[in-house]
Amino acid sequence: MSGSERAATFYCPYCGEEDLRPAERSEKVPGAAWWCAGCLRTFVVTFVGIGVPETSGAES
């Protein structure tokens, strides 16, 4: 990414619609949120990390 805090999202994770628009920042909406015109949801996509996630002490 080129310094932007908003990564490109291609479809809504809830309904699959591709008509997504950047949501305006407000008290309830954090930065980098997206609004879906199909299901009217506002959501944020967050990158957590690369690799195997750590476990909470549980053995597999």
PyMOL Python script that loads the backbone (N, CA, C, O; Angstrom):
from pymol import cmd

cmd.read_pdbstr("""\
ATOM      1  N   MET A   1       0.850  -1.182   0.000  1.00  0.00           N
ATOM      2  CA  MET A   1       0.000   0.000   0.000  1.00  0.00           C
ATOM      3  C   MET A   1       0.886   1.231   0.000  1.00  0.00           C
ATOM      4  O   MET A   1       2.031   1.190   0.450  1.00  0.00           O
ATOM      5  N   SER A   2       0.359   2.294  -0.494  1.00  0.00           N
ATOM      6  CA  SER A   2       1.144   3.512  -0.636  1.00  0.00           C
ATOM      7  C   SER A   2       0.808   4.535   0.434  1.00  0.00           C
ATOM      8  O   SER A   2       0.490   5.680   0.112  1.00  0.00           O
ATOM      9  N   GLY A   3       0.871   4.150   1.684  1.00  0.00           N
ATOM     10  CA  GLY A   3       0.628   5.082   2.771  1.00  0.00           C
ATOM     11  C   GLY A   3      -0.833   5.305   3.109  1.00  0.00           C
ATOM     12  O   GLY A   3      -1.137   6.034   4.054  1.00  0.00           O
ATOM     13  N   SER A   4      -1.742   4.701   2.367  1.00  0.00           N
ATOM     14  CA  SER A   4      -3.170   4.848   2.648  1.00  0.00           C
ATOM     15  C   SER A   4      -3.561   3.880   3.755  1.00  0.00           C
ATOM     16  O   SER A   4      -3.035   2.770   3.827  1.00  0.00           O
ATOM     17  N   GLU A   5      -4.486   4.299   4.621  1.00  0.00           N
ATOM     18  CA  GLU A   5      -4.937   3.387   5.666  1.00  0.00           C
ATOM     19  C   GLU A   5      -6.115   2.545   5.206  1.00  0.00           C
ATOM     20  O   GLU A   5      -6.617   1.728   5.977  1.00  0.00           O
ATOM     21  N   ARG A   6      -6.576   2.723   3.954  1.00  0.00           N
ATOM     22  CA  ARG A   6      -7.716   1.977   3.438  1.00  0.00           C
ATOM     23  C   ARG A   6      -7.243   1.042   2.327  1.00  0.00           C
ATOM     24  O   ARG A   6      -6.792   1.509   1.281  1.00  0.00           O
ATOM     25  N   ALA A   7      -7.337  -0.254   2.537  1.00  0.00           N
ATOM     26  CA  ALA A   7      -6.976  -1.235   1.518  1.00  0.00           C
ATOM     27  C   ALA A   7      -8.175  -1.458   0.601  1.00  0.00           C
ATOM     28  O   ALA A   7      -9.323  -1.319   1.023  1.00  0.00           O
ATOM     29  N   ALA A   8      -7.901  -1.801  -0.642  1.00  0.00           N
ATOM     30  CA  ALA A   8      -8.983  -2.032  -1.594  1.00  0.00           C
ATOM     31  C   ALA A   8      -9.770  -3.277  -1.203  1.00  0.00           C
ATOM     32  O   ALA A   8      -9.193  -4.348  -1.013  1.00  0.00           O
ATOM     33  N   THR A   9     -11.066  -3.138  -1.085  1.00  0.00           N
ATOM     34  CA  THR A   9     -11.974  -4.246  -0.806  1.00  0.00           C
ATOM     35  C   THR A   9     -12.838  -4.419  -2.043  1.00  0.00           C
ATOM     36  O   THR A   9     -13.410  -3.445  -2.533  1.00  0.00           O
ATOM     37  N   PHE A  10     -12.943  -5.637  -2.559  1.00  0.00           N
ATOM     38  CA  PHE A  10     -13.618  -5.853  -3.826  1.00  0.00           C
ATOM     39  C   PHE A  10     -15.066  -6.290  -3.703  1.00  0.00           C
ATOM     40  O   PHE A  10     -15.838  -6.124  -4.648  1.00  0.00           O
ATOM     41  N   TYR A  11     -15.457  -6.849  -2.552  1.00  0.00           N
ATOM     42  CA  TYR A  11     -16.844  -7.268  -2.367  1.00  0.00           C
ATOM     43  C   TYR A  11     -17.176  -7.276  -0.886  1.00  0.00           C
ATOM     44  O   TYR A  11     -16.286  -7.330  -0.036  1.00  0.00           O
ATOM     45  N   CYS A  12     -18.469  -7.220  -0.586  1.00  0.00           N
ATOM     46  CA  CYS A  12     -18.948  -7.221   0.794  1.00  0.00           C
ATOM     47  C   CYS A  12     -18.795  -8.628   1.381  1.00  0.00           C
ATOM     48  O   CYS A  12     -19.213  -9.600   0.750  1.00  0.00           O
ATOM     49  N   PRO A  13     -18.207  -8.757   2.571  1.00  0.00           N
ATOM     50  CA  PRO A  13     -18.059 -10.083   3.175  1.00  0.00           C
ATOM     51  C   PRO A  13     -19.379 -10.678   3.670  1.00  0.00           C
ATOM     52  O   PRO A  13     -19.426 -11.859   4.014  1.00  0.00           O
ATOM     53  N   TYR A  14     -20.443  -9.886   3.710  1.00  0.00           N
ATOM     54  CA  TYR A  14     -21.741 -10.365   4.197  1.00  0.00           C
ATOM     55  C   TYR A  14     -22.654 -10.810   3.063  1.00  0.00           C
ATOM     56  O   TYR A  14     -23.293 -11.857   3.163  1.00  0.00           O
ATOM     57  N   CYS A  15     -22.728 -10.021   1.968  1.00  0.00           N
ATOM     58  CA  CYS A  15     -23.680 -10.362   0.902  1.00  0.00           C
ATOM     59  C   CYS A  15     -23.019 -10.593  -0.458  1.00  0.00           C
ATOM     60  O   CYS A  15     -23.677 -11.067  -1.384  1.00  0.00           O
ATOM     61  N   GLY A  16     -21.738 -10.269  -0.596  1.00  0.00           N
ATOM     62  CA  GLY A  16     -21.038 -10.487  -1.855  1.00  0.00           C
ATOM     63  C   GLY A  16     -21.191  -9.362  -2.864  1.00  0.00           C
ATOM     64  O   GLY A  16     -20.610  -9.430  -3.947  1.00  0.00           O
ATOM     65  N   GLU A  17     -21.945  -8.343  -2.542  1.00  0.00           N
ATOM     66  CA  GLU A  17     -22.157  -7.204  -3.442  1.00  0.00           C
ATOM     67  C   GLU A  17     -20.834  -6.488  -3.707  1.00  0.00           C
ATOM     68  O   GLU A  17     -19.976  -6.416  -2.827  1.00  0.00           O
ATOM     69  N   GLU A  18     -20.672  -5.959  -4.924  1.00  0.00           N
ATOM     70  CA  GLU A  18     -19.450  -5.243  -5.283  1.00  0.00           C
ATOM     71  C   GLU A  18     -19.616  -3.731  -5.232  1.00  0.00           C
ATOM     72  O   GLU A  18     -18.656  -3.004  -5.487  1.00  0.00           O
ATOM     73  N   ASP A  19     -20.808  -3.241  -4.909  1.00  0.00           N
ATOM     74  CA  ASP A  19     -21.058  -1.800  -4.829  1.00  0.00           C
ATOM     75  C   ASP A  19     -20.689  -1.302  -3.433  1.00  0.00           C
ATOM     76  O   ASP A  19     -21.557  -1.110  -2.581  1.00  0.00           O
ATOM     77  N   LEU A  20     -19.392  -1.095  -3.213  1.00  0.00           N
ATOM     78  CA  LEU A  20     -18.884  -0.638  -1.922  1.00  0.00           C
ATOM     79  C   LEU A  20     -18.422   0.804  -2.037  1.00  0.00           C
ATOM     80  O   LEU A  20     -17.893   1.223  -3.067  1.00  0.00           O
ATOM     81  N   ARG A  21     -18.630   1.547  -0.975  1.00  0.00           N
ATOM     82  CA  ARG A  21     -18.212   2.948  -0.945  1.00  0.00           C
ATOM     83  C   ARG A  21     -17.508   3.226   0.376  1.00  0.00           C
ATOM     84  O   ARG A  21     -17.893   2.676   1.408  1.00  0.00           O
ATOM     85  N   PRO A  22     -16.483   4.071   0.357  1.00  0.00           N
ATOM     86  CA  PRO A  22     -15.833   4.431   1.621  1.00  0.00           C
ATOM     87  C   PRO A  22     -16.839   5.079   2.561  1.00  0.00           C
ATOM     88  O   PRO A  22     -17.580   5.976   2.157  1.00  0.00           O
ATOM     89  N   ALA A  23     -16.870   4.635   3.803  1.00  0.00           N
ATOM     90  CA  ALA A  23     -17.781   5.210   4.798  1.00  0.00           C
ATOM     91  C   ALA A  23     -17.109   6.430   5.414  1.00  0.00           C
ATOM     92  O   ALA A  23     -15.902   6.432   5.661  1.00  0.00           O
ATOM     93  N   GLU A  24     -17.896   7.453   5.657  1.00  0.00           N
ATOM     94  CA  GLU A  24     -17.350   8.658   6.266  1.00  0.00           C
ATOM     95  C   GLU A  24     -17.059   8.413   7.734  1.00  0.00           C
ATOM     96  O   GLU A  24     -17.848   7.780   8.435  1.00  0.00           O
ATOM     97  N   ARG A  25     -15.933   8.911   8.192  1.00  0.00           N
ATOM     98  CA  ARG A  25     -15.533   8.764   9.591  1.00  0.00           C
ATOM     99  C   ARG A  25     -16.499   9.550  10.473  1.00  0.00           C
ATOM    100  O   ARG A  25     -16.867  10.683  10.161  1.00  0.00           O
ATOM    101  N   SER A  26     -16.899   8.927  11.577  1.00  0.00           N
ATOM    102  CA  SER A  26     -17.779   9.588  12.544  1.00  0.00           C
ATOM    103  C   SER A  26     -17.476   9.015  13.926  1.00  0.00           C
ATOM    104  O   SER A  26     -16.513   8.269  14.101  1.00  0.00           O
ATOM    105  N   GLU A  27     -18.301   9.369  14.893  1.00  0.00           N
ATOM    106  CA  GLU A  27     -18.109   8.855  16.250  1.00  0.00           C
ATOM    107  C   GLU A  27     -18.274   7.331  16.297  1.00  0.00           C
ATOM    108  O   GLU A  27     -17.549   6.648  17.021  1.00  0.00           O
ATOM    109  N   LYS A  28     -19.234   6.799  15.519  1.00  0.00           N
ATOM    110  CA  LYS A  28     -19.497   5.355  15.501  1.00  0.00           C
ATOM    111  C   LYS A  28     -18.667   4.608  14.460  1.00  0.00           C
ATOM    112  O   LYS A  28     -18.431   3.409  14.605  1.00  0.00           O
ATOM    113  N   VAL A  29     -18.220   5.305  13.412  1.00  0.00           N
ATOM    114  CA  VAL A  29     -17.521   4.657  12.302  1.00  0.00           C
ATOM    115  C   VAL A  29     -16.041   5.025  12.344  1.00  0.00           C
ATOM    116  O   VAL A  29     -15.691   6.199  12.223  1.00  0.00           O
ATOM    117  N   PRO A  30     -15.161   4.020  12.516  1.00  0.00           N
ATOM    118  CA  PRO A  30     -13.724   4.312  12.527  1.00  0.00           C
ATOM    119  C   PRO A  30     -13.236   4.625  11.116  1.00  0.00           C
ATOM    120  O   PRO A  30     -13.982   4.477  10.148  1.00  0.00           O
ATOM    121  N   GLY A  31     -12.004   5.050  11.006  1.00  0.00           N
ATOM    122  CA  GLY A  31     -11.426   5.279   9.689  1.00  0.00           C
ATOM    123  C   GLY A  31     -11.302   3.969   8.936  1.00  0.00           C
ATOM    124  O   GLY A  31     -11.302   2.898   9.543  1.00  0.00           O
ATOM    125  N   ALA A  32     -11.195   4.046   7.621  1.00  0.00           N
ATOM    126  CA  ALA A  32     -11.014   2.891   6.741  1.00  0.00           C
ATOM    127  C   ALA A  32     -12.208   1.945   6.726  1.00  0.00           C
ATOM    128  O   ALA A  32     -12.040   0.756   6.455  1.00  0.00           O
ATOM    129  N   ALA A  33     -13.398   2.439   7.007  1.00  0.00           N
ATOM    130  CA  ALA A  33     -14.605   1.607   6.964  1.00  0.00           C
ATOM    131  C   ALA A  33     -15.219   1.670   5.565  1.00  0.00           C
ATOM    132  O   ALA A  33     -15.005   2.626   4.819  1.00  0.00           O
ATOM    133  N   TRP A  34     -15.975   0.647   5.231  1.00  0.00           N
ATOM    134  CA  TRP A  34     -16.670   0.554   3.947  1.00  0.00           C
ATOM    135  C   TRP A  34     -18.166   0.422   4.183  1.00  0.00           C
ATOM    136  O   TRP A  34     -18.591  -0.167   5.178  1.00  0.00           O
ATOM    137  N   TRP A  35     -18.971   0.968   3.269  1.00  0.00           N
ATOM    138  CA  TRP A  35     -20.426   0.865   3.319  1.00  0.00           C
ATOM    139  C   TRP A  35     -20.879   0.092   2.095  1.00  0.00           C
ATOM    140  O   TRP A  35     -20.470   0.408   0.977  1.00  0.00           O
ATOM    141  N   CYS A  36     -21.727  -0.928   2.290  1.00  0.00           N
ATOM    142  CA  CYS A  36     -22.245  -1.757   1.203  1.00  0.00           C
ATOM    143  C   CYS A  36     -23.630  -1.262   0.812  1.00  0.00           C
ATOM    144  O   CYS A  36     -24.527  -1.185   1.652  1.00  0.00           O
ATOM    145  N   ALA A  37     -23.804  -0.926  -0.465  1.00  0.00           N
ATOM    146  CA  ALA A  37     -25.100  -0.460  -0.950  1.00  0.00           C
ATOM    147  C   ALA A  37     -26.098  -1.608  -1.083  1.00  0.00           C
ATOM    148  O   ALA A  37     -27.304  -1.367  -1.150  1.00  0.00           O
ATOM    149  N   GLY A  38     -25.621  -2.848  -1.122  1.00  0.00           N
ATOM    150  CA  GLY A  38     -26.501  -4.002  -1.267  1.00  0.00           C
ATOM    151  C   GLY A  38     -27.213  -4.381   0.018  1.00  0.00           C
ATOM    152  O   GLY A  38     -28.428  -4.581   0.016  1.00  0.00           O
ATOM    153  N   CYS A  39     -26.473  -4.483   1.121  1.00  0.00           N
ATOM    154  CA  CYS A  39     -27.081  -4.915   2.385  1.00  0.00           C
ATOM    155  C   CYS A  39     -27.089  -3.807   3.445  1.00  0.00           C
ATOM    156  O   CYS A  39     -27.547  -4.017   4.568  1.00  0.00           O
ATOM    157  N   LEU A  40     -26.578  -2.629   3.079  1.00  0.00           N
ATOM    158  CA  LEU A  40     -26.584  -1.435   3.940  1.00  0.00           C
ATOM    159  C   LEU A  40     -25.737  -1.594   5.200  1.00  0.00           C
ATOM    160  O   LEU A  40     -25.949  -0.883   6.182  1.00  0.00           O
ATOM    161  N   ARG A  41     -24.775  -2.525   5.180  1.00  0.00           N
ATOM    162  CA  ARG A  41     -23.878  -2.703   6.331  1.00  0.00           C
ATOM    163  C   ARG A  41     -22.636  -1.835   6.162  1.00  0.00           C
ATOM    164  O   ARG A  41     -22.187  -1.571   5.047  1.00  0.00           O
ATOM    165  N   THR A  42     -22.098  -1.402   7.288  1.00  0.00           N
ATOM    166  CA  THR A  42     -20.814  -0.714   7.319  1.00  0.00           C
ATOM    167  C   THR A  42     -19.845  -1.634   8.042  1.00  0.00           C
ATOM    168  O   THR A  42     -20.155  -2.140   9.120  1.00  0.00           O
ATOM    169  N   PHE A  43     -18.672  -1.855   7.457  1.00  0.00           N
ATOM    170  CA  PHE A  43     -17.724  -2.798   8.040  1.00  0.00           C
ATOM    171  C   PHE A  43     -16.291  -2.322   7.844  1.00  0.00           C
ATOM    172  O   PHE A  43     -16.013  -1.446   7.025  1.00  0.00           O
ATOM    173  N   VAL A  44     -15.391  -2.920   8.616  1.00  0.00           N
ATOM    174  CA  VAL A  44     -13.961  -2.646   8.527  1.00  0.00           C
ATOM    175  C   VAL A  44     -13.251  -3.968   8.287  1.00  0.00           C
ATOM    176  O   VAL A  44     -13.556  -4.966   8.941  1.00  0.00           O
ATOM    177  N   VAL A  45     -12.317  -3.982   7.364  1.00  0.00           N
ATOM    178  CA  VAL A  45     -11.489  -5.156   7.115  1.00  0.00           C
ATOM    179  C   VAL A  45     -10.152  -4.899   7.797  1.00  0.00           C
ATOM    180  O   VAL A  45      -9.504  -3.885   7.539  1.00  0.00           O
ATOM    181  N   THR A  46      -9.739  -5.820   8.668  1.00  0.00           N
ATOM    182  CA  THR A  46      -8.512  -5.647   9.437  1.00  0.00           C
ATOM    183  C   THR A  46      -7.524  -6.762   9.140  1.00  0.00           C
ATOM    184  O   THR A  46      -7.869  -7.942   9.212  1.00  0.00           O
ATOM    185  N   PHE A  47      -6.298  -6.390   8.806  1.00  0.00           N
ATOM    186  CA  PHE A  47      -5.224  -7.355   8.610  1.00  0.00           C
ATOM    187  C   PHE A  47      -4.645  -7.693   9.974  1.00  0.00           C
ATOM    188  O   PHE A  47      -4.270  -6.790  10.722  1.00  0.00           O
ATOM    189  N   VAL A  48      -4.566  -8.966  10.310  1.00  0.00           N
ATOM    190  CA  VAL A  48      -4.089  -9.390  11.621  1.00  0.00           C
ATOM    191  C   VAL A  48      -2.606  -9.758  11.577  1.00  0.00           C
ATOM    192  O   VAL A  48      -1.861  -9.381  12.482  1.00  0.00           O
ATOM    193  N   GLY A  49      -2.163 -10.475  10.560  1.00  0.00           N
ATOM    194  CA  GLY A  49      -0.755 -10.842  10.471  1.00  0.00           C
ATOM    195  C   GLY A  49      -0.525 -11.971   9.495  1.00  0.00           C
ATOM    196  O   GLY A  49      -1.456 -12.464   8.859  1.00  0.00           O
ATOM    197  N   ILE A  50       0.724 -12.374   9.387  1.00  0.00           N
ATOM    198  CA  ILE A  50       1.117 -13.459   8.493  1.00  0.00           C
ATOM    199  C   ILE A  50       1.673 -14.596   9.340  1.00  0.00           C
ATOM    200  O   ILE A  50       2.378 -14.358  10.321  1.00  0.00           O
ATOM    201  N   GLY A  51       1.359 -15.828   8.964  1.00  0.00           N
ATOM    202  CA  GLY A  51       1.916 -16.982   9.655  1.00  0.00           C
ATOM    203  C   GLY A  51       0.874 -17.732  10.449  1.00  0.00           C
ATOM    204  O   GLY A  51      -0.325 -17.471  10.346  1.00  0.00           O
ATOM    205  N   VAL A  52       1.346 -18.651  11.230  1.00  0.00           N
ATOM    206  CA  VAL A  52       0.482 -19.498  12.044  1.00  0.00           C
ATOM    207  C   VAL A  52       0.059 -18.716  13.285  1.00  0.00           C
ATOM    208  O   VAL A  52       0.914 -18.165  13.978  1.00  0.00           O
ATOM    209  N   PRO A  53      -1.237 -18.656  13.579  1.00  0.00           N
ATOM    210  CA  PRO A  53      -1.679 -17.916  14.761  1.00  0.00           C
ATOM    211  C   PRO A  53      -1.230 -18.606  16.045  1.00  0.00           C
ATOM    212  O   PRO A  53      -1.129 -19.831  16.108  1.00  0.00           O
ATOM    213  N   GLU A  54      -0.966 -17.806  17.053  1.00  0.00           N
ATOM    214  CA  GLU A  54      -0.593 -18.360  18.353  1.00  0.00           C
ATOM    215  C   GLU A  54      -1.817 -18.966  19.015  1.00  0.00           C
ATOM    216  O   GLU A  54      -2.936 -18.489  18.826  1.00  0.00           O
ATOM    217  N   THR A  55      -1.600 -20.011  19.785  1.00  0.00           N
ATOM    218  CA  THR A  55      -2.707 -20.625  20.515  1.00  0.00           C
ATOM    219  C   THR A  55      -2.699 -20.124  21.948  1.00  0.00           C
ATOM    220  O   THR A  55      -1.712 -19.550  22.408  1.00  0.00           O
ATOM    221  N   SER A  56      -3.780 -20.337  22.638  1.00  0.00           N
ATOM    222  CA  SER A  56      -3.888 -19.881  24.023  1.00  0.00           C
ATOM    223  C   SER A  56      -3.485 -20.983  25.004  1.00  0.00           C
ATOM    224  O   SER A  56      -4.114 -21.157  26.048  1.00  0.00           O
ATOM    225  N   GLY A  57      -2.440 -21.720  24.659  1.00  0.00           N
ATOM    226  CA  GLY A  57      -1.961 -22.769  25.549  1.00  0.00           C
ATOM    227  C   GLY A  57      -2.593 -24.123  25.304  1.00  0.00           C
ATOM    228  O   GLY A  57      -2.191 -25.103  25.932  1.00  0.00           O
ATOM    229  N   ALA A  58      -3.567 -24.211  24.414  1.00  0.00           N
ATOM    230  CA  ALA A  58      -4.220 -25.490  24.132  1.00  0.00           C
ATOM    231  C   ALA A  58      -3.312 -26.335  23.246  1.00  0.00           C
ATOM    232  O   ALA A  58      -2.720 -25.830  22.292  1.00  0.00           O
ATOM    233  N   GLU A  59      -3.208 -27.609  23.562  1.00  0.00           N
ATOM    234  CA  GLU A  59      -2.401 -28.509  22.747  1.00  0.00           C
ATOM    235  C   GLU A  59      -3.289 -29.168  21.709  1.00  0.00           C
ATOM    236  O   GLU A  59      -4.448 -29.487  21.971  1.00  0.00           O
ATOM    237  N   SER A  60      -2.714 -29.371  20.504  1.00  0.00           N
ATOM    238  CA  SER A  60      -3.512 -30.009  19.462  1.00  0.00           C
ATOM    239  C   SER A  60      -3.224 -31.469  19.331  1.00  0.00           C
ATOM    240  O   SER A  60      -3.822 -32.143  18.492  1.00  0.00           O
TER     241      SER A  60
END
""", "prot")
cmd.dss("prot")
cmd.show_as("cartoon", "prot")
cmd.util.cbc("prot")
cmd.orient("prot")
